[in-house]
Amino acid sequence: MKKRCIFILFFLLLFVSYSFAQDVNLRRISDRLYEILGGRGANGGAYIGDNGVLIIDAKQDEKSVEQVIEEIKKITDKPIKYLVSTHSDGDHISGNRYFPETVTFVASENCRKEFFHPGRSGAPSEWNKPELAPFVPSLTFRDKMDVYLGSKKIEFWYFGVGHTTGDIVIYFPEEKTAFIGDQIFLTRVQLIHSYKGGNSFEHVKTLTKMLETIDAENFCSGHSEITDREGIRNHIAQMKNRQGKVKDLIGEGRNLEEIQSEFEENEARLIESIYNEIKSP
Ligand SMILES: [Zn+2]
């Protein structure tokens, strides 16, 4: 009986949180650069160039995409030229299909490959459906690509494997602001998608390389508030601490379950990834 009540309460809460989900709204960073918040799916970004608009990440459903397009129309009549995906998770790419086909879809080479990667459960990717082909990234790059919207340069950087194998950084030099997708979580435990080839040790290297390469001061991400270089450094240090502790416990001969019990419950999946990475590098 108690179980059933909890079950009903869970779905009620889910329904309430869904129906009262905040509408899409833009948060101004500069006259040209905005964070896209609200709606269903991760936070993204919008940049108003001289001759067109670049959108970062697509949200997750049709209503949210319609709201994104409406919000952009309120600040510019320039067309949406590019939609760039920070990585291949559904909350960032599912909405691609609701953007006009005339938009150029951009991602890293690895991210495009991951569009077709089976899900965590092994189910085939929906992006194999022919009707979705026009919304799969058609423009890809390996390490770096510059995009010009008139006189304005935007830098796309791929620094390596981490959260997935395809995460990128979109850097706006004038604003000293970088959009880094899900390469950082501040209030939740970092996700590392091992099933897609993500790796926590590479994640540390990748974020370190980012700090060494670009002089960004603000970092916007999919599920956290804007942070600074110190925030990224703290995140790297936290991950290194976990890795060190897991290594030590493995050295003491402890098994995975015993090691997980030394951490918070919500860290279990990440600890499993770290454990597997150390056991079979
Ligand atoms: Zn996300």
Boltz pocket constraint, residues with backbone or C-beta under 6 A from the ligand:
constraints:
  - pocket:
      binder: B
      contacts: [[A, 42], [A, 89], [A, 91], [A, 92], [A, 182], [A, 222], [A, 223]]
      max_distance: 6.0
